[in-house]
């Protein structure tokens, strides 16, 4: 059972974009092609522009210059709902509504498919059920969202974006504020979605988890992309020094063989 | 027409003609109940006055049947006053729902964020400086409300967005300035003009006639349907601007449009009756609490706002405190108590 979504892969890329808020732009003249069918993770230090880039790709931030192109057509030229049927974006801190059931929250993800006359159809029902099945929260459908644990809540938010039925899903720090078990939980889910054919782009802070789960890693520093590729090739001691100004040794993770970053101990040796 | 229950989401799936929608039981029941209450308040209001009329005759008189004197009293005086109360209360309720949603704050109602004060300042200036007639005062109130809203919106704007707490804080500041203007005007006016201004400032439904009803009805018919359509988008925006934008809502455009519609509703209300406190603040909260569900409830806020003002007007007439208290003063009193409760509960 899958959610009805546009099955043909879509190409999404940033073409010479400048992104920012008031003041100096955070990202300047950046080119980036979202790898189709991959689980891409963007890493980099605080303020390097990774979330800003994601927001640009997700249409929640308009480029000051340059363009984001979806199938070679500028993203801004798409009517808002049409774009929202192609790209879903889970922001860092959505506001959890009070007194709303899990199913009713996920139902809001159907908004881009609804019109004045067709506000709720059987398709919407099916999409909600499938999205909840996908994230393993079907049994909790009638519970209130504000009663859930942080990890469960995050899965529900992801279900909302899945209910949108888009081939591309962008996740801005989906594991922040979660304990390690729930982080693994959410990333396992992302991996599963990737195998089901979604193109995923996530911003993550944890290098170890990024290396373990990503099929493509993009490292950013000061608004520029420093390196991109398979985590095994990208995440090296040199890169960690270049991107984070941090001395580290990188060894293979005994569990997965992916790179494991271990920061050097800079303290005075204690007796 | 067909009706069944969705698998997981709440409510009933309804199909009527080309329309496919989902109806939530509790908000619908709340709205229905409020309409019944409104009807009862209406009948009692029309019965009451120097000439006491039994309920049965009142209903007949509304449709133009019965004793000439009774029909004249009901249709000529009491009915327009009641309908003005309903339309003003409803407009304020719906406007309150908009502003509370946009500011994501229970205090974000037009009386708190300075719109009512702005409209009043313009109206009082009209009374004191230009000695304007009723129409001029009403128009000034409308223009004052719109101007104040524009100032609040622009000053609260930062990084291209304008929602949230800034909206309330900027509004409170602008409101304080407008109140200062009102006081200045009243102080420098001749005593007779000052009394006129004060009477208007008290907010009243006394002697409101069909011209008021027509003006308000026209405004409501134009503004409310658009607002109801945009209500779904406001609900999405309560989960955060980014999430709503990701779902295909043109956040800033919707915000601007709903603010404009809310301001026009407020302006029309203030123009008709003078400033009426409390209704815009409380109606959306009561609607939300009774519906026991998140989301912007514009229709229910409208109905409950109408009930509140109509009931307050009835109370201000019926309860004899030895003085005729204008309904605006009564609602301001209620609003103060409610505000203290709201703040005390949060602390």
Interface residues (C-beta under 8 A of the other chain):
Chain A: X21 X22 X55 X58 X59 X60 X79 X80 X81 X82 X83 X84 X85 X87 X88 X89 X90 X91 X92 X93 X94 X95 X96 X97 X98 X99 X100 X101 X103 X104 X107 X108 X109 X111 X112 X116 X117 X118 X119 X120 X121 X122 X124 X125 X128 X129 X132 X141 X142 X161 X164
Chain B: X6 X7 X8 X9 X10 X13 X18 X19 X20 X21 X22 X104 X158 X159 X229 X232 X235 X236 X238 X239 X240 X241 X242 X243 X245 X246 X247 X248 X249 X250 X292 X293 X294 X295
